[in-house]
Amino acid sequence: MELIVEIGQNHNGDMNLALDMVRIAAEAGADVAKFQVYDARALFPREGNPWFEYNCATELSRDDVALLADACRRYGIEFMASVFDEERVEWLEDLGVRRYKVASRSVTETPLLRRLAATGKPLLVSLGMWRGDGFPQIAGADRVEYLYCVSEYPTPLEHLHLQHCDFNAYAGFSDHSIGLTAAMAALSRGARIIEKHFTIDKTMYGPDHEGSMDAEELRRLVRFRDELALCLK
């Protein structure tokens, strides 16, 4: 059972903080540190978006991404990223990433999906914004795994409906709820992957900190995952 910590924008544009978060996540027992790699002005709307300046401030440069990937290697944790345009796929290919995350908002972005499929790397796809029947088919992709997701930030527990989620079909759960209850429930029901936002301080400025798990909660989730595996032997 794999735990992906979504650092995302929670580094607040501070690379020293980002590097500390990688180290803390690795020491707490996470398997993957995930970031978001985007052109902020192309991806995020300015109108009606109170976080536009923040989005721009948290944009990672090519050098930033390389530094973070190197830190992940040093700390023995996988570097992963949601990537939002074809140019930045090339950045990640140059770094030799093992696989790619496809964010819910990108699940219908055909040119991006085509380029990701062409890498031959596995894809991990969140389906929070997918409205089609069944799972989306990504032409040319050799291996695709899907994450159950509700695109509501934060997600009330009563909106998750995990009882209807078949974790034989879904590889796991991308969790936007507050606390660990939903992640633990999903693991107990057979999820092999949990993705959850991570912060080292829930009071920091930014849209995702308050709903993220902190280091102590991550350690608790790791402990639960490991003890659950023992129970299921």
N, C-alpha and C positions, 0 to 999 in steps of 0.2 A: 504494500500500500504506500503510495507516493504522496508526499506533501509538497506542494508548490506554493511558495510565498510570493504573492504579488506585491512587489515593491512599487511598481507602476510609477506614479508621480510623487510618491510619498517621500522621496529624497528632496523635494522642494527646490530642485535645481542646484543643490549643494553636493558636489562630488565627494567631499569628505564624509558627509552624512551617508551618501549612497554606499561608499566603501565600508563604513561602519555597519550599515544594515546588512550587507553581504556577510561580513564576519559574524555578526550576532546571530543571523539566521542559520549559518552553518554550524556554529557552536551549539545552538539550541536543538539541532537535529533535523532541520529541513533538508529536503532532497534537491530542491530547485529554487533558485532566485530568479524571478521573472521581472523584466522591465518592459517599457513601452517605447518603441522607436518610431518617431513620426516627425513630419513637417507640420508644426503646430498651426501655422497660418493657413495651410491648405486643409487641415483636418477639422479644426474647430471653428465654429461660427463666432463672429465677433458680436453680431446683434443678438441681444437677449441672453448673452452668456456672461454672467458675472465673474466667471473664472478665466476669461480669455487671457488676461495678462499673466495669470498663474500658469496656464497651459503653455504659453510661450516661454516662460522662465524655466519650465521643467523639460523643455526639448533637449534631447541628448545629441551631441555632435558625434561625428564618426570616431574621433579620438576618445570621447567619453565612453562610447560603447566598447571600444577596444580595451580601455582601462578596466571597465567593469567585468568584461569577459575574462581578462587576465586575473583579476581578483578572485573570481569564482574558481578558476583553476587552482589558484594557490590555496584556497580554503577548502577545496575538495567538494564543491557544490556545483551542480550543473547551471550554466548560464542559459536562460531562455528569454525570448522576447516576443511580444506581439508586434508585428511590423505592419505598417499601414500604406506603404507604397513600394513600387518595384525598385526604385533606386536604392532604398534601404535594405531590400532583400540582398542586394549585391554586397552591402557592408557586412551583413551577417554571414553570407557565403564565404567571404574572405577570411572570416574568423573561424570558419569550420564548425558552426553550430550543429548540434546533433539532430534537432528537430525544430519545428516552428509552432507557435501558438497563433490561432486565428481568433480574433476578438469577435464577439457577437455582432458588432456593427459592420464587420467586414465579410459576413457570411454570404452576401450577394455581390461582392466586388469581383466580377469575373476576371478582369485582367490581372488583378493581384493574385487571385486563387490560381490562375493559369501559371503565373510565374513561380508561385510556391510549389505547385505540383511538379514543375519542370526541374526543381532541385533534386527530386528523388528522395527527399527527406520525409520522415513521418510528420503528419499534421495533427494537431490537437485543437479541436474546434468547439467553441462555446456556442450554444444554440439559444441564447436568451432572446434574440430578436428574429429567430427563424419562424416563419409563419406558414411554411409549406407543409405538405403531407410527408410523413416519414422523416428521414434524414436527407440533407442536401447531398447531391452527388457531385464530387469534385473531379472533373475529367482529368485523367492522367496521373492522379495521385496514387502512389503505391500502397500507402497505409494511412488511414484516417481514423482517429478515435474522437468520440464526441463527449462533451461535458454537458450534463444537465445544468441549466442556469435560468434564473428569473431576473430579468433586467429591471430591477427596482432597487434603488439605493437609498437607505438600506432596505432589505427585504423583510417585511414582517414574517414571523415564523408561520403564521396561518396562511400565508400566500405561497408557501413552498410546495405543498402537496406531495411530499416525498413518497407517500404511500402509493402513488401512481407511477413512480419512476422505476423502470426496469433496469437495474444495474448489470444485467447480462447484455443489454443493448448499449447503454451508456457506459463509457469507461469510468466516469466519475462525475464530480459535482463542483461547479464553480460557485462558491458561496459568497453572497453579498449580505448575509444577515449579520446581526450583532451577536457576539458571543460564540460559543463553541457547540451549542446544542445541535444545530443543523448539521454541522460537519461530522460530529460524532454519530448522529443518526444515520447519515449517509454511509459512513464507514461500516456501521453495524449492519446495514442493509446490502452490503456487497460492493460499494464503490471502491475502485482500485486507486483512484486519484482524487485528491482534494486540492483545489486552488482557492486561496483566501488572501485578501489584502493584509499587509503587514506594516506595522509602524513601530518605532521605539518610543513614541510619545503621542498619545491620543489627543492631547490638547494643542498640538501644533497646528499652524495655519495650513489649510488645504481641504479640498472637498472630501477626501477619502480617509483622513486620519481617524475621525471619531468612530467610524464603523469598522476599522481594521482590528486585527488581533495584535497584541503587543508581545514582547519576548516571553513573558511569563505564561501567557495563554498559548503561545507556540510550544513551549516546553510541555505544557499540560496536554496539548493535542498530540504531540509526539509520543508522550508516555501512554496516552489512551490507545493510539494506533499500535504501539508495540505490545501492550498488554492484551489488546483485542486479538492480535495475531497469535499470541500464546493460547488464548482461550479457544481459538478455532483450529488449533493443530489436531 
